[in-house]
Each structure stands twice: as C-alpha cells, then as structure tokens.
Amino acid sequence: MKNKKVNIPPNVVAVGVPCKVKREITENDKTTYEMYTGEY
C-alpha cells in the first residue's frame, strides 16, 4: 500500500491507522488538562 498524506485539522483528537478524527478539542478540555494551562 502506498503512503498517503492526510491533513489533520487543528484542535482535534485524531487516532488510528489510518488516522481519523475522533472529536474536536473543546474550551473545557483547554481548562481541564495541565498541558494547556502551562502548569506541567
């Protein structure tokens, strides 16, 4: 199988092979996870 480049939209959670968008990252995600708050 030939490699195919796929653009992944910003602010989404994408998983798998082939990569598929699972869901959008919400404002609630940005306040819940340390990675986005700068506290890591």
mmCIF file of the N, C-alpha and C atoms, coordinates in Angstrom:
data_MODEL
# 
_entry.id   MODEL 
# 
loop_
_atom_site.group_PDB 
_atom_site.id 
_atom_site.type_symbol 
_atom_site.label_atom_id 
_atom_site.label_alt_id 
_atom_site.label_comp_id 
_atom_site.label_asym_id 
_atom_site.label_entity_id 
_atom_site.label_seq_id 
_atom_site.pdbx_PDB_ins_code 
_atom_site.Cartn_x 
_atom_site.Cartn_y 
_atom_site.Cartn_z 
_atom_site.occupancy 
_atom_site.B_iso_or_equiv 
_atom_site.pdbx_formal_charge 
_atom_site.auth_seq_id 
_atom_site.auth_comp_id 
_atom_site.auth_asym_id 
_atom_site.auth_atom_id 
_atom_site.pdbx_PDB_model_num 
ATOM 1   N N  . MET A 1 1  ? 0.837   -1.178 0.000  1.00 0.00 ? 1  MET A N  1 
ATOM 2   C CA . MET A 1 1  ? 0.000   0.000  0.000  1.00 0.00 ? 1  MET A CA 1 
ATOM 3   C C  . MET A 1 1  ? 0.882   1.241  0.000  1.00 0.00 ? 1  MET A C  1 
ATOM 4   N N  . LYS A 1 2  ? 0.540   2.206  -0.817 1.00 0.00 ? 2  LYS A N  1 
ATOM 5   C CA . LYS A 1 2  ? 1.307   3.439  -0.938 1.00 0.00 ? 2  LYS A CA 1 
ATOM 6   C C  . LYS A 1 2  ? 0.927   4.405  0.180  1.00 0.00 ? 2  LYS A C  1 
ATOM 7   N N  . ASN A 1 3  ? 1.931   5.106  0.753  1.00 0.00 ? 3  ASN A N  1 
ATOM 8   C CA . ASN A 1 3  ? 1.661   6.084  1.805  1.00 0.00 ? 3  ASN A CA 1 
ATOM 9   C C  . ASN A 1 3  ? 0.874   7.246  1.244  1.00 0.00 ? 3  ASN A C  1 
ATOM 10  N N  . LYS A 1 4  ? -0.151  7.652  1.973  1.00 0.00 ? 4  LYS A N  1 
ATOM 11  C CA . LYS A 1 4  ? -0.989  8.774  1.569  1.00 0.00 ? 4  LYS A CA 1 
ATOM 12  C C  . LYS A 1 4  ? -0.928  9.837  2.655  1.00 0.00 ? 4  LYS A C  1 
ATOM 13  N N  . LYS A 1 5  ? -0.589  11.065 2.273  1.00 0.00 ? 5  LYS A N  1 
ATOM 14  C CA . LYS A 1 5  ? -0.548  12.158 3.239  1.00 0.00 ? 5  LYS A CA 1 
ATOM 15  C C  . LYS A 1 5  ? -1.954  12.677 3.471  1.00 0.00 ? 5  LYS A C  1 
ATOM 16  N N  . VAL A 1 6  ? -2.286  12.845 4.758  1.00 0.00 ? 6  VAL A N  1 
ATOM 17  C CA . VAL A 1 6  ? -3.603  13.345 5.124  1.00 0.00 ? 6  VAL A CA 1 
ATOM 18  C C  . VAL A 1 6  ? -3.414  14.532 6.051  1.00 0.00 ? 6  VAL A C  1 
ATOM 19  N N  . ASN A 1 7  ? -4.094  15.613 5.761  1.00 0.00 ? 7  ASN A N  1 
ATOM 20  C CA . ASN A 1 7  ? -4.035  16.773 6.643  1.00 0.00 ? 7  ASN A CA 1 
ATOM 21  C C  . ASN A 1 7  ? -5.021  16.583 7.785  1.00 0.00 ? 7  ASN A C  1 
ATOM 22  N N  . ILE A 1 8  ? -4.532  16.815 8.997  1.00 0.00 ? 8  ILE A N  1 
ATOM 23  C CA . ILE A 1 8  ? -5.369  16.712 10.175 1.00 0.00 ? 8  ILE A CA 1 
ATOM 24  C C  . ILE A 1 8  ? -5.717  18.138 10.600 1.00 0.00 ? 8  ILE A C  1 
ATOM 25  N N  . PRO A 1 9  ? -7.002  18.436 10.736 1.00 0.00 ? 9  PRO A N  1 
ATOM 26  C CA . PRO A 1 9  ? -7.397  19.789 11.115 1.00 0.00 ? 9  PRO A CA 1 
ATOM 27  C C  . PRO A 1 9  ? -6.872  20.163 12.499 1.00 0.00 ? 9  PRO A C  1 
ATOM 28  N N  . PRO A 1 10 ? -6.685  21.447 12.760 1.00 0.00 ? 10 PRO A N  1 
ATOM 29  C CA . PRO A 1 10 ? -6.238  21.872 14.094 1.00 0.00 ? 10 PRO A CA 1 
ATOM 30  C C  . PRO A 1 10 ? -7.338  21.671 15.130 1.00 0.00 ? 10 PRO A C  1 
ATOM 31  N N  . ASN A 1 11 ? -6.918  21.556 16.386 1.00 0.00 ? 11 ASN A N  1 
ATOM 32  C CA . ASN A 1 11 ? -7.831  21.456 17.530 1.00 0.00 ? 11 ASN A CA 1 
ATOM 33  C C  . ASN A 1 11 ? -8.754  20.240 17.472 1.00 0.00 ? 11 ASN A C  1 
ATOM 34  N N  . VAL A 1 12 ? -8.192  19.096 17.089 1.00 0.00 ? 12 VAL A N  1 
ATOM 35  C CA . VAL A 1 12 ? -8.950  17.848 17.099 1.00 0.00 ? 12 VAL A CA 1 
ATOM 36  C C  . VAL A 1 12 ? -8.114  16.746 17.725 1.00 0.00 ? 12 VAL A C  1 
ATOM 37  N N  . VAL A 1 13 ? -8.788  15.702 18.187 1.00 0.00 ? 13 VAL A N  1 
ATOM 38  C CA . VAL A 1 13 ? -8.132  14.479 18.638 1.00 0.00 ? 13 VAL A CA 1 
ATOM 39  C C  . VAL A 1 13 ? -8.263  13.491 17.492 1.00 0.00 ? 13 VAL A C  1 
ATOM 40  N N  . ALA A 1 14 ? -7.122  13.030 16.975 1.00 0.00 ? 14 ALA A N  1 
ATOM 41  C CA . ALA A 1 14 ? -7.127  12.100 15.854 1.00 0.00 ? 14 ALA A CA 1 
ATOM 42  C C  . ALA A 1 14 ? -6.313  10.865 16.241 1.00 0.00 ? 14 ALA A C  1 
ATOM 43  N N  . VAL A 1 15 ? -6.851  9.679  15.924 1.00 0.00 ? 15 VAL A N  1 
ATOM 44  C CA . VAL A 1 15 ? -6.210  8.422  16.320 1.00 0.00 ? 15 VAL A CA 1 
ATOM 45  C C  . VAL A 1 15 ? -6.311  7.392  15.211 1.00 0.00 ? 15 VAL A C  1 
ATOM 46  N N  . GLY A 1 16 ? -5.451  6.381  15.315 1.00 0.00 ? 16 GLY A N  1 
ATOM 47  C CA . GLY A 1 16 ? -5.568  5.218  14.446 1.00 0.00 ? 16 GLY A CA 1 
ATOM 48  C C  . GLY A 1 16 ? -4.715  5.248  13.205 1.00 0.00 ? 16 GLY A C  1 
ATOM 49  N N  . VAL A 1 17 ? -4.708  4.089  12.539 1.00 0.00 ? 17 VAL A N  1 
ATOM 50  C CA . VAL A 1 17 ? -4.022  3.928  11.263 1.00 0.00 ? 17 VAL A CA 1 
ATOM 51  C C  . VAL A 1 17 ? -5.010  3.244  10.341 1.00 0.00 ? 17 VAL A C  1 
ATOM 52  N N  . PRO A 1 18 ? -5.568  3.911  9.374  1.00 0.00 ? 18 PRO A N  1 
ATOM 53  C CA . PRO A 1 18 ? -5.321  5.313  9.024  1.00 0.00 ? 18 PRO A CA 1 
ATOM 54  C C  . PRO A 1 18 ? -5.929  6.264  10.058 1.00 0.00 ? 18 PRO A C  1 
ATOM 55  N N  . CYS A 1 19 ? -5.319  7.420  10.169 1.00 0.00 ? 19 CYS A N  1 
ATOM 56  C CA . CYS A 1 19 ? -5.714  8.412  11.158 1.00 0.00 ? 19 CYS A CA 1 
ATOM 57  C C  . CYS A 1 19 ? -7.107  8.960  10.852 1.00 0.00 ? 19 CYS A C  1 
ATOM 58  N N  . LYS A 1 20 ? -7.939  8.989  11.894 1.00 0.00 ? 20 LYS A N  1 
ATOM 59  C CA . LYS A 1 20 ? -9.286  9.536  11.756 1.00 0.00 ? 20 LYS A CA 1 
ATOM 60  C C  . LYS A 1 20 ? -9.561  10.482 12.910 1.00 0.00 ? 20 LYS A C  1 
ATOM 61  N N  . VAL A 1 21 ? -10.298 11.538 12.648 1.00 0.00 ? 21 VAL A N  1 
ATOM 62  C CA . VAL A 1 21 ? -10.668 12.494 13.682 1.00 0.00 ? 21 VAL A CA 1 
ATOM 63  C C  . VAL A 1 21 ? -11.682 11.849 14.605 1.00 0.00 ? 21 VAL A C  1 
ATOM 64  N N  . LYS A 1 22 ? -11.378 11.863 15.901 1.00 0.00 ? 22 LYS A N  1 
ATOM 65  C CA . LYS A 1 22 ? -12.279 11.296 16.904 1.00 0.00 ? 22 LYS A CA 1 
ATOM 66  C C  . LYS A 1 22 ? -13.258 12.354 17.415 1.00 0.00 ? 22 LYS A C  1 
ATOM 67  N N  . ARG A 1 23 ? -12.702 13.553 17.751 1.00 0.00 ? 23 ARG A N  1 
ATOM 68  C CA . ARG A 1 23 ? -13.553 14.643 18.227 1.00 0.00 ? 23 ARG A CA 1 
ATOM 69  C C  . ARG A 1 23 ? -12.770 15.950 18.234 1.00 0.00 ? 23 ARG A C  1 
ATOM 70  N N  . GLU A 1 24 ? -13.485 17.059 18.371 1.00 0.00 ? 24 GLU A N  1 
ATOM 71  C CA . GLU A 1 24 ? -12.853 18.364 18.495 1.00 0.00 ? 24 GLU A CA 1 
ATOM 72  C C  . GLU A 1 24 ? -12.387 18.576 19.927 1.00 0.00 ? 24 GLU A C  1 
ATOM 73  N N  . ILE A 1 25 ? -11.353 19.380 20.087 1.00 0.00 ? 25 ILE A N  1 
ATOM 74  C CA . ILE A 1 25 ? -10.911 19.795 21.418 1.00 0.00 ? 25 ILE A CA 1 
ATOM 75  C C  . ILE A 1 25 ? -11.761 21.003 21.801 1.00 0.00 ? 25 ILE A C  1 
ATOM 76  N N  . THR A 1 26 ? -12.433 20.911 22.931 1.00 0.00 ? 26 THR A N  1 
ATOM 77  C CA . THR A 1 26 ? -13.347 21.973 23.365 1.00 0.00 ? 26 THR A CA 1 
ATOM 78  C C  . THR A 1 26 ? -12.646 22.949 24.313 1.00 0.00 ? 26 THR A C  1 
ATOM 79  N N  . GLU A 1 27 ? -13.309 24.048 24.599 1.00 0.00 ? 27 GLU A N  1 
ATOM 80  C CA . GLU A 1 27 ? -12.778 25.007 25.568 1.00 0.00 ? 27 GLU A CA 1 
ATOM 81  C C  . GLU A 1 27 ? -12.652 24.357 26.940 1.00 0.00 ? 27 GLU A C  1 
ATOM 82  N N  . ASN A 1 28 ? -13.552 23.450 27.276 1.00 0.00 ? 28 ASN A N  1 
ATOM 83  C CA . ASN A 1 28 ? -13.480 22.735 28.546 1.00 0.00 ? 28 ASN A CA 1 
ATOM 84  C C  . ASN A 1 28 ? -12.208 21.897 28.627 1.00 0.00 ? 28 ASN A C  1 
ATOM 85  N N  . ASP A 1 29 ? -11.812 21.271 27.535 1.00 0.00 ? 29 ASP A N  1 
ATOM 86  C CA . ASP A 1 29 ? -10.562 20.500 27.506 1.00 0.00 ? 29 ASP A CA 1 
ATOM 87  C C  . ASP A 1 29 ? -9.367  21.401 27.809 1.00 0.00 ? 29 ASP A C  1 
ATOM 88  N N  . LYS A 1 30 ? -9.392  22.607 27.282 1.00 0.00 ? 30 LYS A N  1 
ATOM 89  C CA . LYS A 1 30 ? -8.269  23.527 27.446 1.00 0.00 ? 30 LYS A CA 1 
ATOM 90  C C  . LYS A 1 30 ? -8.114  23.997 28.886 1.00 0.00 ? 30 LYS A C  1 
ATOM 91  N N  . THR A 1 31 ? -9.185  23.964 29.678 1.00 0.00 ? 31 THR A N  1 
ATOM 92  C CA . THR A 1 31 ? -9.091  24.370 31.079 1.00 0.00 ? 31 THR A CA 1 
ATOM 93  C C  . THR A 1 31 ? -8.920  23.184 32.012 1.00 0.00 ? 31 THR A C  1 
ATOM 94  N N  . THR A 1 32 ? -9.163  21.967 31.521 1.00 0.00 ? 32 THR A N  1 
ATOM 95  C CA . THR A 1 32 ? -9.098  20.772 32.352 1.00 0.00 ? 32 THR A CA 1 
ATOM 96  C C  . THR A 1 32 ? -7.706  20.148 32.379 1.00 0.00 ? 32 THR A C  1 
ATOM 97  N N  . TYR A 1 33 ? -7.012  20.146 31.256 1.00 0.00 ? 33 TYR A N  1 
ATOM 98  C CA . TYR A 1 33 ? -5.737  19.444 31.156 1.00 0.00 ? 33 TYR A CA 1 
ATOM 99  C C  . TYR A 1 33 ? -4.562  20.386 31.396 1.00 0.00 ? 33 TYR A C  1 
ATOM 100 N N  . GLU A 1 34 ? -3.598  19.933 32.204 1.00 0.00 ? 34 GLU A N  1 
ATOM 101 C CA . GLU A 1 34 ? -2.437  20.734 32.589 1.00 0.00 ? 34 GLU A CA 1 
ATOM 102 C C  . GLU A 1 34 ? -1.646  21.228 31.385 1.00 0.00 ? 34 GLU A C  1 
ATOM 103 N N  . MET A 1 35 ? -1.602  20.429 30.324 1.00 0.00 ? 35 MET A N  1 
ATOM 104 C CA . MET A 1 35 ? -0.809  20.781 29.154 1.00 0.00 ? 35 MET A CA 1 
ATOM 105 C C  . MET A 1 35 ? -1.199  22.158 28.613 1.00 0.00 ? 35 MET A C  1 
ATOM 106 N N  . TYR A 1 36 ? -2.451  22.500 28.679 1.00 0.00 ? 36 TYR A N  1 
ATOM 107 C CA . TYR A 1 36 ? -2.934  23.758 28.135 1.00 0.00 ? 36 TYR A CA 1 
ATOM 108 C C  . TYR A 1 36 ? -2.856  24.900 29.126 1.00 0.00 ? 36 TYR A C  1 
ATOM 109 N N  . THR A 1 37 ? -2.768  24.619 30.410 1.00 0.00 ? 37 THR A N  1 
ATOM 110 C CA . THR A 1 37 ? -2.741  25.682 31.424 1.00 0.00 ? 37 THR A CA 1 
ATOM 111 C C  . THR A 1 37 ? -1.331  26.138 31.742 1.00 0.00 ? 37 THR A C  1 
ATOM 112 N N  . GLY A 1 38 ? -0.325  25.421 31.222 1.00 0.00 ? 38 GLY A N  1 
ATOM 113 C CA . GLY A 1 38 ? 1.051   25.799 31.487 1.00 0.00 ? 38 GLY A CA 1 
ATOM 114 C C  . GLY A 1 38 ? 1.553   25.356 32.849 1.00 0.00 ? 38 GLY A C  1 
ATOM 115 N N  . GLU A 1 39 ? 0.864   24.448 33.509 1.00 0.00 ? 39 GLU A N  1 
ATOM 116 C CA . GLU A 1 39 ? 1.237   24.009 34.855 1.00 0.00 ? 39 GLU A CA 1 
ATOM 117 C C  . GLU A 1 39 ? 2.022   22.709 34.872 1.00 0.00 ? 39 GLU A C  1 
ATOM 118 N N  . TYR A 1 40 ? 2.475   22.212 33.753 1.00 0.00 ? 40 TYR A N  1 
ATOM 119 C CA . TYR A 1 40 ? 3.183   20.946 33.732 1.00 0.00 ? 40 TYR A CA 1 
ATOM 120 C C  . TYR A 1 40 ? 4.652   21.089 33.949 1.00 0.00 ? 40 TYR A C  1 
# 
